[in-house]
Amino acid sequence: MYLILFDCDGTLVDSQDTIVSGMETAFAAVGLEAPSRADCLGIVGLSLEIAIARLAGPDHQHLVAEMSEAYRISKVAERKAGGGQDPLYPGARAAIDALHAREDVLLGIATGKAYRGVAHMVDVHALDGRFITVQTADRAPSKPHPGMILQAMAETGAAPERTVMIGDTSFDMEMARNAGVMGLGVSWGYHARPQLLQSGAATILDDFAELVPELGRRFGWASEAFA
């Protein structure tokens, strides 16, 4: 079986407004000025505490736990109010459905989100049953540690040479490299193309429509996989 793992924020869903607003709430909760939008998006992919610690700087490390909790509370409240419905990127559903239809492919998620955030995303976009393994920041070490990918391979029985990590940040590509699997970068997320290449991306996709053909070329799938 092939195991195709997707990052979530910046790869499957465009969550930049949700992330920036959450960081603004977290910093406001302790009376600090919020970081810039660019800085907020630069840490997407890391687990929440590590991301906030980087943004807060060395003088405010004692506030990280409080800030992280403020972020989480704001997101839970937002979802209960019917918000937080980050849109899928164009072509994401078609690519997921095409891969899910293959009998030799298993799909999974490896993300810096908490598990309940992934569950919300799956529910909002009616993706139930698509992802056989879900690895999250509250169940594994933060990227770029290889733990998420190693756990996903252990759960599914997939071999490293038949596993691919798809993501938009250098953290995703470094995690893939650390786990000994192929990393495919996407250009529509939060890290620039040079960062992805320097971090080990085998190639960079500019559109979700390129994903299945790229996998087909690399794994020698039959021509119908390109449809």
C-alpha positions as a LaTeX table, in Angstrom:
\begin{tabular}{lrrr}
\hline
Residue & $x$ (\AA) & $y$ (\AA) & $z$ (\AA) \\
\hline
Met1 & 0.00 & 0.00 & 0.00 \\
Tyr2 & 1.00 & 3.59 & $-0.64$ \\
Leu3 & 0.57 & 6.07 & 2.21 \\
Ile4 & $-0.09$ & 9.68 & 1.20 \\
Leu5 & 0.04 & 12.10 & 4.12 \\
Phe6 & $-1.28$ & 15.65 & 3.96 \\
Asp7 & $-0.46$ & 18.61 & 6.13 \\
Cys8 & $-3.61$ & 20.55 & 6.97 \\
Asp9 & $-3.17$ & 24.34 & 7.39 \\
Gly10 & $-1.76$ & 25.87 & 4.23 \\
Thr11 & $-1.97$ & 22.61 & 2.31 \\
Leu12 & $-5.56$ & 21.33 & 2.46 \\
Val13 & $-7.25$ & 24.38 & 3.97 \\
Asp14 & $-6.61$ & 28.12 & 3.82 \\
Ser15 & $-6.65$ & 28.90 & 7.53 \\
Gln16 & $-4.53$ & 32.04 & 7.63 \\
Asp17 & $-7.29$ & 34.33 & 8.96 \\
Thr18 & $-8.16$ & 31.83 & 11.69 \\
Ile19 & $-4.53$ & 31.49 & 12.76 \\
Val20 & $-3.80$ & 35.21 & 12.77 \\
Ser21 & $-6.93$ & 36.02 & 14.77 \\
Gly22 & $-6.06$ & 33.30 & 17.26 \\
Met23 & $-2.57$ & 34.70 & 17.74 \\
Glu24 & $-3.96$ & 38.20 & 18.22 \\
Thr25 & $-6.23$ & 36.85 & 20.96 \\
Ala26 & $-3.38$ & 34.93 & 22.59 \\
Phe27 & $-1.11$ & 37.98 & 22.76 \\
Ala28 & $-3.89$ & 40.30 & 23.87 \\
Ala29 & $-4.68$ & 37.92 & 26.74 \\
Val30 & $-1.31$ & 38.74 & 28.36 \\
Gly31 & $-1.11$ & 42.37 & 27.28 \\
Leu32 & 1.44 & 41.92 & 24.51 \\
Glu33 & 1.42 & 43.42 & 21.03 \\
Ala34 & 0.50 & 40.82 & 18.44 \\
Pro35 & 3.15 & 39.77 & 15.90 \\
Ser36 & 2.79 & 40.68 & 12.25 \\
Arg37 & 0.67 & 38.59 & 9.93 \\
Ala38 & 3.80 & 37.42 & 8.13 \\
Asp39 & 5.40 & 36.29 & 11.38 \\
Cys40 & 2.24 & 34.43 & 12.40 \\
Leu41 & 2.09 & 32.57 & 9.10 \\
Gly42 & 5.81 & 31.81 & 9.22 \\
Ile43 & 5.35 & 29.46 & 12.19 \\
Val44 & 2.33 & 27.58 & 10.82 \\
Gly45 & 2.97 & 23.85 & 11.08 \\
Leu46 & 4.62 & 23.88 & 14.47 \\
Ser47 & 2.68 & 22.73 & 17.53 \\
Leu48 & 0.90 & 25.59 & 19.27 \\
Glu49 & 3.17 & 26.00 & 22.29 \\
Ile50 & 6.34 & 25.94 & 20.20 \\
Ala51 & 4.85 & 28.38 & 17.68 \\
Ile52 & 3.81 & 30.83 & 20.39 \\
Ala53 & 7.16 & 30.48 & 22.16 \\
Arg54 & 8.96 & 31.48 & 18.96 \\
Leu55 & 6.68 & 34.45 & 18.39 \\
Ala56 & 6.76 & 35.63 & 22.01 \\
Gly57 & 10.55 & 35.71 & 22.25 \\
Pro58 & 12.88 & 34.85 & 25.13 \\
Asp59 & 11.55 & 37.50 & 27.52 \\
His60 & 8.02 & 36.09 & 27.56 \\
Gln61 & 8.49 & 32.33 & 27.75 \\
His62 & 6.77 & 32.25 & 31.16 \\
Leu63 & 3.56 & 33.39 & 29.44 \\
Val64 & 3.46 & 30.70 & 26.73 \\
Ala65 & 1.13 & 28.31 & 28.57 \\
Glu66 & $-1.39$ & 31.08 & 29.31 \\
Met67 & $-1.24$ & 32.34 & 25.75 \\
Ser68 & $-1.69$ & 28.86 & 24.31 \\
Glu69 & $-4.75$ & 28.27 & 26.45 \\
Ala70 & $-6.23$ & 31.62 & 25.35 \\
Tyr71 & $-5.71$ & 30.59 & 21.73 \\
Arg72 & $-7.42$ & 27.23 & 22.26 \\
Ile73 & $-10.37$ & 28.73 & 24.11 \\
Ser74 & $-10.91$ & 31.28 & 21.34 \\
Lys75 & $-10.92$ & 28.60 & 18.65 \\
Val76 & $-13.36$ & 26.35 & 20.53 \\
Ala77 & $-15.70$ & 29.31 & 21.05 \\
Glu78 & $-15.39$ & 30.29 & 17.40 \\
Arg79 & $-16.36$ & 26.81 & 16.22 \\
Lys80 & $-19.29$ & 26.63 & 18.62 \\
Ala81 & $-20.52$ & 29.92 & 17.16 \\
Gly82 & $-20.41$ & 28.43 & 13.67 \\
Gly83 & $-17.12$ & 30.02 & 12.58 \\
Gly84 & $-13.70$ & 28.60 & 11.85 \\
Gln85 & $-14.83$ & 27.03 & 8.58 \\
Asp86 & $-11.59$ & 27.43 & 6.68 \\
Pro87 & $-12.05$ & 26.73 & 2.96 \\
Leu88 & $-10.38$ & 23.88 & 1.12 \\
Tyr89 & $-7.89$ & 25.00 & $-1.49$ \\
Pro90 & $-9.10$ & 24.63 & $-5.09$ \\
Gly91 & $-8.74$ & 21.06 & $-6.30$ \\
Ala92 & $-8.13$ & 19.58 & $-2.84$ \\
Arg93 & $-11.34$ & 17.56 & $-2.72$ \\
Ala94 & $-10.90$ & 16.20 & $-6.24$ \\
Ala95 & $-7.35$ & 15.06 & $-5.45$ \\
Ile96 & $-8.41$ & 13.47 & $-2.16$ \\
Asp97 & $-11.30$ & 11.66 & $-3.84$ \\
Ala98 & $-9.13$ & 10.43 & $-6.71$ \\
Leu99 & $-6.53$ & 9.00 & $-4.35$ \\
His100 & $-9.12$ & 7.59 & $-1.97$ \\
Ala101 & $-10.67$ & 5.70 & $-4.91$ \\
Arg102 & $-7.46$ & 3.75 & $-5.50$ \\
Glu103 & $-7.36$ & 0.37 & $-3.79$ \\
Asp104 & $-3.60$ & 0.61 & $-3.25$ \\
Val105 & $-3.60$ & 4.04 & $-1.53$ \\
Leu106 & $-4.15$ & 4.98 & 2.10 \\
Leu107 & $-4.58$ & 8.62 & 3.07 \\
Gly108 & $-3.56$ & 10.34 & 6.27 \\
Ile109 & $-3.01$ & 13.70 & 7.93 \\
Ala110 & 0.08 & 14.93 & 9.77 \\
Thr111 & $-0.49$ & 18.40 & 11.17 \\
Gly112 & 0.42 & 20.90 & 13.83 \\
Lys113 & $-3.30$ & 21.22 & 14.59 \\
Ala114 & $-4.83$ & 19.60 & 17.64 \\
Tyr115 & $-6.95$ & 16.52 & 16.97 \\
Arg116 & $-10.24$ & 18.34 & 17.60 \\
Gly117 & $-9.26$ & 20.93 & 15.00 \\
Val118 & $-8.76$ & 18.20 & 12.40 \\
Ala119 & $-12.05$ & 16.58 & 13.40 \\
His120 & $-13.77$ & 19.93 & 12.87 \\
Met121 & $-12.19$ & 20.34 & 9.44 \\
Val122 & $-13.21$ & 16.82 & 8.39 \\
Asp123 & $-16.77$ & 17.44 & 9.57 \\
Val124 & $-17.09$ & 20.86 & 7.92 \\
His125 & $-15.94$ & 19.53 & 4.56 \\
Ala126 & $-17.66$ & 16.12 & 4.75 \\
Leu127 & $-14.38$ & 14.21 & 4.46 \\
Asp128 & $-15.36$ & 11.42 & 6.83 \\
Gly129 & $-13.71$ & 8.11 & 6.04 \\
Arg130 & $-11.04$ & 9.57 & 3.78 \\
Phe131 & $-8.14$ & 9.59 & 6.24 \\
Ile132 & $-7.20$ & 6.29 & 7.82 \\
Thr133 & $-4.52$ & 7.79 & 10.06 \\
Val134 & $-4.54$ & 11.23 & 11.70 \\
Gln135 & $-1.40$ & 12.47 & 13.44 \\
Thr136 & $-1.65$ & 15.72 & 15.38 \\
Ala137 & 0.48 & 17.96 & 17.56 \\
Asp138 & $-1.28$ & 16.83 & 20.74 \\
Arg139 & $-0.47$ & 13.19 & 20.01 \\
Ala140 & 3.09 & 13.40 & 18.69 \\
Pro141 & 6.19 & 15.63 & 18.87 \\
Ser142 & 6.06 & 18.86 & 16.88 \\
Lys143 & 7.38 & 19.01 & 13.34 \\
Pro144 & 10.11 & 18.66 & 12.13 \\
His145 & 10.47 & 15.65 & 14.46 \\
Pro146 & 9.61 & 12.55 & 12.38 \\
Gly147 & 7.23 & 11.14 & 14.99 \\
Met148 & 4.00 & 11.87 & 13.13 \\
Ile149 & 5.15 & 10.13 & 9.97 \\
Leu150 & 6.69 & 7.21 & 11.85 \\
Gln151 & 3.46 & 6.71 & 13.79 \\
Ala152 & 1.41 & 6.87 & 10.58 \\
Met153 & 3.60 & 4.25 & 8.92 \\
Ala154 & 3.40 & 2.03 & 12.00 \\
Glu155 & $-0.39$ & 2.29 & 12.06 \\
Thr156 & $-0.81$ & 1.49 & 8.37 \\
Gly157 & 2.11 & $-0.85$ & 7.74 \\
Ala158 & 3.36 & 1.35 & 4.90 \\
Ala159 & 7.03 & 1.27 & 3.95 \\
Pro160 & 9.08 & 4.50 & 3.80 \\
Glu161 & 9.69 & 4.15 & 0.07 \\
Arg162 & 5.91 & 4.04 & $-0.51$ \\
Thr163 & 5.10 & 6.97 & 1.78 \\
Val164 & 4.82 & 10.63 & 0.76 \\
Met165 & 4.38 & 13.75 & 2.86 \\
Ile166 & 2.65 & 16.69 & 1.15 \\
Gly167 & 3.00 & 20.09 & 2.79 \\
Asp168 & 3.49 & 23.80 & 2.39 \\
Thr169 & 6.25 & 24.52 & 4.93 \\
Ser170 & 9.88 & 23.74 & 5.52 \\
Phe171 & 8.77 & 21.97 & 8.71 \\
Asp172 & 6.83 & 19.45 & 6.59 \\
Met173 & 9.76 & 18.82 & 4.28 \\
Glu174 & 12.22 & 18.49 & 7.16 \\
Met175 & 9.87 & 16.05 & 8.90 \\
Ala176 & 9.68 & 13.97 & 5.73 \\
Arg177 & 13.46 & 13.96 & 5.38 \\
Asn178 & 13.90 & 13.02 & 9.04 \\
Ala179 & 11.48 & 10.12 & 8.57 \\
Gly180 & 13.19 & 8.91 & 5.40 \\
Val181 & 10.20 & 9.52 & 3.12 \\
Met182 & 9.55 & 11.66 & 0.07 \\
Gly183 & 8.35 & 15.23 & 0.64 \\
Leu184 & 6.32 & 17.08 & $-1.98$ \\
Gly185 & 5.93 & 20.82 & $-1.46$ \\
Val186 & 2.98 & 22.97 & $-2.50$ \\
Ser187 & 3.36 & 26.59 & $-3.53$ \\
Trp188 & 0.00 & 27.92 & $-2.34$ \\
Gly189 & 0.77 & 27.80 & 1.39 \\
Tyr190 & 2.83 & 29.75 & 3.89 \\
His191 & 6.50 & 29.11 & 3.07 \\
Ala192 & 8.25 & 30.24 & $-0.09$ \\
Arg193 & 9.50 & 27.92 & $-2.80$ \\
Pro194 & 13.21 & 28.37 & $-1.91$ \\
Gln195 & 12.50 & 27.34 & 1.69 \\
Leu196 & 10.74 & 24.20 & 0.54 \\
Leu197 & 13.52 & 23.21 & $-1.83$ \\
Gln198 & 16.25 & 23.89 & 0.71 \\
Ser199 & 14.37 & 21.75 & 3.23 \\
Gly200 & 14.32 & 18.72 & 0.96 \\
Ala201 & 11.21 & 18.92 & $-1.23$ \\
Ala202 & 11.50 & 16.50 & $-4.15$ \\
Thr203 & 9.42 & 18.90 & $-6.22$ \\
Ile204 & 6.89 & 21.65 & $-5.72$ \\
Leu205 & 3.31 & 21.52 & $-6.97$ \\
Asp206 & 1.61 & 24.70 & $-8.16$ \\
Asp207 & $-1.88$ & 23.22 & $-8.41$ \\
Phe208 & $-3.68$ & 20.29 & $-6.77$ \\
Ala209 & $-4.39$ & 18.95 & $-10.26$ \\
Glu210 & $-0.67$ & 18.13 & $-10.51$ \\
Leu211 & $-0.65$ & 15.82 & $-7.49$ \\
Val212 & $-2.02$ & 12.54 & $-8.86$ \\
Pro213 & 0.01 & 12.75 & $-12.10$ \\
Glu214 & 3.16 & 13.49 & $-10.07$ \\
Leu215 & 2.56 & 10.48 & $-7.84$ \\
Gly216 & 1.81 & 8.41 & $-10.92$ \\
Arg217 & 5.13 & 9.30 & $-12.50$ \\
Arg218 & 7.09 & 8.61 & $-9.33$ \\
Phe219 & 5.40 & 5.31 & $-8.50$ \\
Gly220 & 4.76 & 4.01 & $-12.00$ \\
Trp221 & 1.01 & 3.96 & $-11.67$ \\
Ala222 & $-1.02$ & 3.03 & $-14.72$ \\
Ser223 & $-2.05$ & 5.79 & $-17.09$ \\
Glu224 & $-5.63$ & 5.84 & $-15.76$ \\
Ala225 & $-4.24$ & 7.39 & $-12.56$ \\
Phe226 & $-3.62$ & 10.55 & $-14.56$ \\
Ala227 & $-7.29$ & 11.02 & $-15.44$ \\
\hline
\end{tabular}
